[in-house]
């Protein structure tokens, strides 16, 4: 059984679509996959959230969300402002371990960037990864600013003793500019971590058949084999 955490260098870099693509790629290999989104913010009780997008794109049926809060803020802040219970690290770990015991691969999508507080006492993806003994894949932007954001994220993981499995470009532009083209070489050089995948811009609007068919090709085959 395998757990892989999906984090990002910031919000809006494409974590949800990358998580959906990973789920589709794992399923294409014939293995069972579950997705956990511990906390969703900026969304009402009855509104579709990130897990609905993952299901729509990948067809994954085993989906678990533990908490959602109305304000579009870090989950720990959103919980405090709403008066709703904050997540506990123990509850998230317990849920993920149960999913892991029942599925071949469990993907856990964080919120915002790596060090965003997810719940009580501000625990983050770092603490979650340490408790689970899991590796983390970092979703990065393609263009200007991504070198600094990615290097800081990777260094924070290394400082905590968490394994970074690889970088995935969350939205590769149809017409990449000079910065994006250079970053394909500069990201591994700057971070010391290889780019193991790249999801095309606009993939979140694909129909399911197109998305599921294309997803395995968006990742390095050798790397993907470790998780699928």
C-alpha positions as CSV (number, residue, x, y, z in Angstrom):
1,X,0.0,0.0,0.0
2,X,1.2,3.5,-0.8
3,X,0.4,7.0,0.3
4,X,1.6,10.1,-1.7
5,X,0.9,13.6,-0.5
6,X,0.3,16.3,-3.1
7,X,1.3,19.8,-2.1
8,X,2.0,23.0,-4.0
9,X,4.4,25.9,-4.1
10,X,1.3,28.2,-3.6
11,X,-2.4,28.3,-4.1
12,X,-3.7,28.1,-7.7
13,X,-0.8,26.1,-9.1
14,X,-2.9,23.1,-10.2
15,X,-2.8,20.7,-7.3
16,X,-6.4,19.4,-7.8
17,X,-5.9,18.7,-11.5
18,X,-2.6,17.1,-10.9
19,X,-4.2,14.9,-8.2
20,X,-6.9,13.9,-10.6
21,X,-4.3,13.1,-13.2
22,X,-2.4,11.0,-10.8
23,X,-5.6,9.2,-9.8
24,X,-6.4,8.5,-13.4
25,X,-2.9,7.3,-14.2
26,X,-2.8,4.9,-11.2
27,X,-6.2,3.5,-12.1
28,X,-5.1,3.0,-15.7
29,X,-2.4,0.6,-14.3
30,X,-5.2,-1.5,-12.8
31,X,-4.6,-0.5,-9.2
32,X,-7.2,0.9,-6.8
33,X,-6.9,4.5,-5.8
34,X,-8.4,6.7,-3.1
35,X,-8.2,10.5,-2.7
36,X,-8.4,12.4,0.5
37,X,-8.8,16.2,0.8
38,X,-8.5,16.9,4.5
39,X,-9.9,20.4,4.4
40,X,-11.6,22.5,1.7
41,X,-12.1,26.2,2.2
42,X,-14.1,29.0,0.5
43,X,-17.0,26.7,-0.2
44,X,-20.5,26.2,1.1
45,X,-21.9,23.0,2.6
46,X,-23.7,21.8,-0.5
47,X,-21.4,23.1,-3.2
48,X,-19.2,20.8,-5.2
49,X,-15.5,21.1,-4.2
50,X,-12.1,19.8,-5.3
51,X,-13.1,16.2,-4.9
52,X,-16.0,16.7,-7.2
53,X,-13.6,17.9,-9.9
54,X,-11.3,15.0,-9.2
55,X,-14.2,12.6,-9.7
56,X,-15.4,14.4,-12.8
57,X,-12.0,14.2,-14.4
58,X,-10.7,10.9,-13.3
59,X,-13.7,8.8,-12.4
60,X,-12.3,8.0,-9.0
61,X,-15.1,6.9,-6.6
62,X,-13.2,6.6,-3.3
63,X,-13.1,10.2,-2.1
64,X,-12.9,11.6,1.4
65,X,-13.2,15.1,2.6
66,X,-12.9,15.7,6.4
67,X,-13.8,19.4,6.8
68,X,-14.9,22.4,4.8
69,X,-15.2,26.0,5.8
70,X,-16.9,29.0,4.1
71,X,-14.1,31.5,4.1
72,X,-11.4,31.2,1.4
73,X,-8.5,31.1,3.9
74,X,-6.0,28.7,5.3
75,X,-8.0,25.9,6.9
76,X,-6.9,26.6,10.5
77,X,-7.8,30.3,10.2
78,X,-11.1,29.4,8.4
79,X,-12.1,27.0,11.1
80,X,-11.4,29.6,13.8
81,X,-13.4,32.3,12.0
82,X,-16.3,30.0,11.4
83,X,-16.5,28.5,14.8
84,X,-16.4,25.1,13.3
85,X,-14.1,22.4,14.7
86,X,-10.6,22.4,13.4
87,X,-9.1,19.2,12.0
88,X,-6.8,17.2,14.3
89,X,-3.6,15.6,12.9
90,X,-4.6,12.4,14.6
91,X,-8.0,12.2,12.8
92,X,-6.4,12.9,9.4
93,X,-3.7,10.3,9.9
94,X,-6.3,7.8,11.0
95,X,-8.5,8.4,8.0
96,X,-5.6,8.2,5.5
97,X,-4.3,5.0,7.1
98,X,-7.7,3.4,6.8
99,X,-7.8,4.4,3.1
100,X,-4.3,3.0,2.7
101,X,-5.3,-0.3,4.2
102,X,-8.2,-0.6,1.7
103,X,-6.6,0.7,-1.5
104,X,-3.4,0.2,-3.5
105,X,-2.6,4.0,-3.6
106,X,-4.0,6.8,-1.5
107,X,-3.4,10.4,-2.7
108,X,-3.8,13.2,-0.1
109,X,-4.2,16.8,-1.5
110,X,-3.1,19.6,0.8
111,X,-4.5,23.2,0.8
112,X,-2.5,26.1,-0.6
113,X,1.2,25.8,-0.2
114,X,3.3,23.4,1.9
115,X,3.3,25.3,5.2
116,X,-0.3,26.4,5.3
117,X,-2.0,25.4,8.6
118,X,-4.5,22.5,8.1
119,X,-5.9,22.3,11.6
120,X,-5.2,22.3,15.3
121,X,-2.0,23.9,16.3
122,X,-1.3,24.7,12.7
123,X,-0.2,21.3,11.6
124,X,0.8,21.2,7.9
125,X,1.5,18.7,5.1
126,X,5.0,18.4,6.7
127,X,3.7,17.0,10.0
128,X,1.2,14.8,8.1
129,X,3.9,13.4,5.9
130,X,6.1,12.6,8.9
131,X,3.3,10.9,10.8
132,X,2.4,8.8,7.7
133,X,6.0,8.2,6.6
134,X,4.9,9.3,3.2
135,X,6.6,11.1,0.3
136,X,5.4,14.4,-1.1
137,X,5.1,15.5,-4.7
138,X,5.3,19.3,-5.3
139,X,3.1,21.0,-7.8
140,X,4.8,24.1,-9.2
141,X,4.0,26.9,-11.6
142,X,5.7,27.1,-15.0
143,X,6.7,30.7,-15.3
144,X,8.5,33.5,-13.5
145,X,8.8,33.1,-9.7
146,X,8.6,29.4,-9.7
147,X,12.3,28.9,-9.1
148,X,12.3,30.7,-5.7
149,X,8.9,29.2,-4.6
150,X,10.0,25.7,-5.6
151,X,13.4,25.9,-4.0
152,X,11.9,27.2,-0.7
153,X,9.3,24.4,-0.7
154,X,11.9,21.6,-1.4
155,X,14.2,23.0,1.2
156,X,11.5,23.1,3.8
157,X,10.7,19.4,3.1
158,X,14.4,18.5,3.3
159,X,14.9,20.4,6.6
160,X,12.0,18.4,8.1
161,X,13.3,15.1,6.9
162,X,10.5,14.5,4.4
163,X,11.1,12.9,1.1
164,X,10.3,15.0,-2.0
165,X,9.3,12.5,-4.7
166,X,9.4,15.0,-7.6
167,X,8.1,18.2,-9.1
168,X,5.1,18.4,-11.4
169,X,4.4,21.5,-13.5
170,X,0.7,22.0,-12.7
171,X,-0.2,23.9,-15.9
172,X,2.2,23.9,-18.8
173,X,1.2,26.7,-21.2
174,X,0.1,26.0,-24.8
175,X,2.6,28.7,-25.8
176,X,5.3,28.7,-23.2
177,X,7.4,31.9,-22.9
178,X,11.1,32.1,-22.4
179,X,10.9,31.8,-18.6
180,X,8.8,28.7,-18.8
181,X,11.1,27.0,-21.3
182,X,14.2,27.9,-19.2
183,X,12.5,26.6,-16.1
184,X,12.4,23.1,-17.4
185,X,16.2,23.0,-17.0
186,X,16.5,25.5,-14.1
187,X,13.9,23.9,-11.8
188,X,15.9,20.6,-11.3
189,X,19.2,22.6,-11.1
190,X,17.8,25.0,-8.5
191,X,15.9,22.5,-6.3
192,X,17.9,19.3,-6.8
193,X,14.6,17.6,-7.6
194,X,13.6,16.3,-11.0
195,X,10.5,17.3,-12.9
196,X,8.4,14.1,-13.0
197,X,5.4,15.4,-14.8
198,X,3.7,18.3,-16.6
199,X,0.0,18.8,-17.0
200,X,-1.2,20.8,-20.0
201,X,-2.9,24.1,-19.5
202,X,-6.7,23.7,-19.7
203,X,-6.7,20.0,-18.8
204,X,-9.2,20.7,-16.0
205,X,-11.8,21.4,-18.8
206,X,-11.2,18.1,-20.6
207,X,-14.0,15.6,-20.7
208,X,-13.4,12.5,-18.7
209,X,-12.5,10.1,-21.5
210,X,-9.9,12.5,-22.9
211,X,-8.5,13.3,-19.5
212,X,-8.2,9.6,-18.4
213,X,-6.7,8.6,-21.8
214,X,-4.0,11.3,-21.7
215,X,-3.1,11.4,-18.0
216,X,-0.6,8.6,-17.9
217,X,1.4,10.3,-20.6
218,X,1.8,13.5,-18.5
219,X,4.2,11.8,-16.0
220,X,7.6,10.2,-16.3
221,X,6.9,6.5,-16.9
222,X,9.6,5.2,-14.5
223,X,8.5,7.6,-11.7
224,X,4.8,6.7,-12.2
225,X,5.6,3.0,-12.0
226,X,6.6,3.6,-8.3
227,X,3.1,4.7,-7.5
228,X,1.2,2.6,-9.9
